[in-house]
Amino acid sequence: MNPQVLATQALPTSTQSLTQASPQQRIAAFMVRASFEATRLMPSDIEALRVSIAPKVPIYIGAVPGRPLAAQIDIAARLAGAGYEPVPHIAARSFASGAELDRHLGRLKEDAAVRRVLVIGGDIAAPAGPFFAAIEVIESGLLQGRGIVEIGIAAYPEGHPRLGATELDRAFAAKVEAAVETGLAVHIVTQFGFSARTILNWIARLRDQGIDLPVRIGLAGPTTVSGLLRYARICGVTASAQGLMRHAGLAKQLFGMVTPDAVVRALAEQAADLGDAAPHVFPFGGLAAGCRWASAAAAARITLDRADGFTVEPP
């Protein structure tokens, strides 16, 4: 039986029982709702998913600049065929025309029954066509025309490498408003971060503003130290990543990889105050390793340590 499904049978089911739960139970209750990110899909990844992760879990599919759009469709179809929910990134600047975007959405619907997408601007400076920002895709009506019922929008609790806080807030509010006006449900997916306190403060500010949208909290899954710092530099969160490395106990080894155990433990301790929030694992060290680690945590195969983190135990 799937170990993540097994974990749910012994988890606290209410806010009151969660506050009375052990740290291991809180971590498991938090991690059992994890979603994952994938940019490519090896045959071994599908097997790792089937062994470790319950069916219907959302797997977000990155939009890699320069990679053919057909590659994303192929990954979505394979994930759907294996019983998971593909949630492709739709990178606005990657599409040469509205017609090209419409065809891509049509193929995602036809080949993988996609109903949710994450809409982003994209990591290319000059747009290939008429779309520069995510809001332009949201307002185009093309998503709804192809049966998309919900979108994810990106957020950056630790800041953005090119945008200031005021600009981020305005863009975020505009995207939420545009989605609601066009009949789309909305959830939030954050950039991966390393400071639990910063993430907690950001969600508290969100809730104080009356924004009760579901939040998927980005976490850097198991990877090497050098790989983690490389991705952190690309995404503009180097300072907090270096701080994490300096803090004893925050970087645990799993197959030679560092893991976000202390961040997860801190978030799980405050889960009752977060509203609808769940982890979103960026598996920089590979999808299979990310699935194994998250599954072990969700099954409460955990040994706590005195540095406020934990180590997962083998099956």
N, C-alpha and C positions, 0 to 999 in steps of 0.2 A: 504494500500500500504506500502511496505517496507520503513521505515524511512530513511535508508541509500540511497536508490534509490531517494527518494524525495530530499535529500540534494544535489545531483548532479545537480538538475535543476536550482539552484540559485547560483552555485559556479562560480568563475572566471575561464575562460577557456584559458587564455594566460598568459605568463610571465608578460606582461605589465599590464594587469588587476589585476593580483595577487599582484603586488607591490602597486596598488592603493586600494586594498581591506582592509576591517576592520580586526582587529585581529581575531574576531570570524570567518569571512569568510576564513582567512588563515588557521586557525586551522581545520575548516571543510574540506577545500580542501586537506589538508595533511592527515587527518584521514580517509577520504572516500576511500582511497586506501589500507587500512590496511589489512594485512593477520594475521593469528592466529596460535597458537601452541596448540596441544592437546596430552596428553599422555594416557588418558582414555576417554571414551565417555559414559555419562549417558543418559538415555532416555530424561531427561529434557534438556540436552545440545542441542540435535537436535531441539527441539521445540524453544529454545532460539535463535539458529541460524536462523531458519525460520522466527521468529518474527523480528529479529534485523539486520540480515546481508544478503546482496544481494546474489543471486545464483552465482555460479562459482567462488566465492572468494576462494583463496588458503587456505587450512587448513593443516598445517604441522603436521606430526604424529611422536612423539618422539619414540626413540628406547631405552626402559628401560632395563638395564642389568638384566638378569635372567628371564625376561618375555618371554613366548613362542612367536615365530615369528608369529604364527597363530593369536595372539591377534592383531597385527598390521594390518594384512590382513583384519580381521573382521572390525576394525575401518575404514579402507580405503573404504571397500565396503559399509558400512553404510553411510559414508559421500557422496560418489558418488551417492548412491541411493537417498539422500536428495537434490542433485543438486549442491554440492560443489566439488571443485577440491582437492582431497587428494594428499599431497606431503610428502611421507614417508621419515623419516631419514633412511639411509642405513649405519649402524655402522660396519665398516670394521672388527673389532676384534671379532664381535659376531658370525661370520660364520665359521663353522668347515671345510668347503671345498668350492671350487669354484662351485661344483655341488649344494650344499645347497643354496648358494647365487643365482644361476641361477634358481633354483626351486622357491625361494621366489619372485624373480622378475617376474617370469612367472605367479605366482598366483596373484600378484598385478596387472599385466596387464590384466589377464583374469577376475578377480573378480571386479576390480575397475577402469579399463581403465587408469592406472597410466602412465603418460608420463614424469613427472618431479619428481626428488628425490633430497634430500639433502644428500650429501655424507660426512660422518665424520669418524674419527678414532674410536670413541667410548670411553665409560667411564670404561673400564676394563683394568687392567694393563697388563695381559697376554692374547695374542690372542688365540681364540679357534681354529684357523686354519691358513691358509697361509697368511692372510691379516693382516698387522699391521697398515698401514696408509691409508688414503682416496685415495691418489694418486695411490696406487696399485689396488684399485677397478676401478678407472677411466681408468687406462691403460689396464685392463684385457679384455676389449671388451664385457664383459657380459651385461653391461647396454644397449649398442647400439643393441646387439643381441635380447634384449627383448623389443625393441621399445622405450626406453628412449631417448628423444631428447634434454633434458636440465637438467642440474644439478645445485644445489646450493652448494656453498662452504662456510665454516664458516670463520669468521673474528672476531678479538678481539680488538676493539678500545681502551679499557681500560686495555689491557694486558691479559696475560694468566697465570694461577697459576703455571704452570710447564715449560713454554717455554719463552725464551727471545725474545726481539723485532727482532733481526737479524734472529733468527731461524724461527720466525713466518713469516717474510717477504719472506724468501727463500721458505718455504713450500707453502705459498700462491701463489707466482709466478709460482712455479712448477706445482701446480694443475691447474691453469688457462691455462698454456701452454699445459699440457697434454690433457685437455678437448678440447681445440681448435684443436689440432693435430688429435684428434680422432673424430672430427665432432660434438661435443656436444656444444650447447649453454650454457652460464654460467651466473648465477647471484650470488650475495653475500648476505649472511644472517649473521648479526652480533650478538654477544653475547649481552644480555641485559645490558644496562648501565644507569648511573644516572647523568653523567656530560655532559650536552649539549655541552659545550665548547670543551671537549675532542672529542666528536663524530664529531662535525663540523670541528675541526682541522684534524681529521683522514680522513674524506671524502675529504677535500680540498687537502690533501697530495696525496690521491688516484687520484684525477682529475689532479693534477699538473704532475703526472707521466704518464698521458695519458690513464689511466684506466677509461673507461666510462661505465663499466658494471653496470647494475641495482643493487641497494643496498636496502635490506630490513633491517631497523634499529631496533634492538631489544629493546623493552620496557617492563619493568616489570608491567604487568597489575594489576588491583585492588587486593590487598591482605592485610593481617594483617601486622603490623610492625614486629612482631616476625617471621612470615613466610617470609617476604621480606629479613630480615637479615640472615635467615637460608639459603635461596637460594643464597644470595650474598656470604656467606662464602663458599658454595660448589663450586661456579663458579669463585671465586677469585676476586670479585669486592667489598669486604667488605668496604674498605676505602671510596670509593665514595658513597656507600649506607649510611654509617654513616654520611658523610658530608651532604647528602641530608636531613637526619633526623634533623640535627642541624639547617638547613636553614629554617627560618620561612616562612611558606606559600608553601613550596614545597611538603608537604605531606597533601593532602586533604582527607576528610572522605567521603566514599561512602559505605553505608551499613556497617559501622565500618571498612572500608578498606582504605589503602593509595593508591594514584594513581600517575602516572607520569605526572601530568598536566603541571608543570613548564618546564620539559624537552620537552614535546610536543610543548608547546607555543614557546619556544626558537627555536626549529627546524623549526616550521612552519613559523616563522618570516624570516628565511634564506632559505626557500625552493627553491626560484628561483635560488640560487647559488649551489644547491646540485646535479644538474643533475637528472637522473632517480633514485629517492629515495622515499621510502614509509615506513610507520611504520610496525613493526612485533610485535604483542602483545603476550607475554608469560603470559597466564592467571593463575598465581600461586594461585589465590583465587578462581579458577573455571572458566570453559569456559563460563558459562552463565553470570557470573558477568562481565567478560572481554568483552563479546559481547555487553551487555547493556551499559557499559561505553563508548566503542568505537563508538557504534551507536549513542549515544546522542551527542558525540563530532562531529561526521561526519554530523549530522543533525543541527549543530550549536546551540544546546540547551545548551548554555554556559553563565555563569556569570563570567566575569573577576574579578581578585582581584588585590590589590596593591602590592602583593608579587610576581608578574610576573607569577602567575599560573591561574587556573580557576576551577570552580566547574560546573559539569554538572547538568542540571535541569531535573526533572522527566518528563515523556511524558505528 
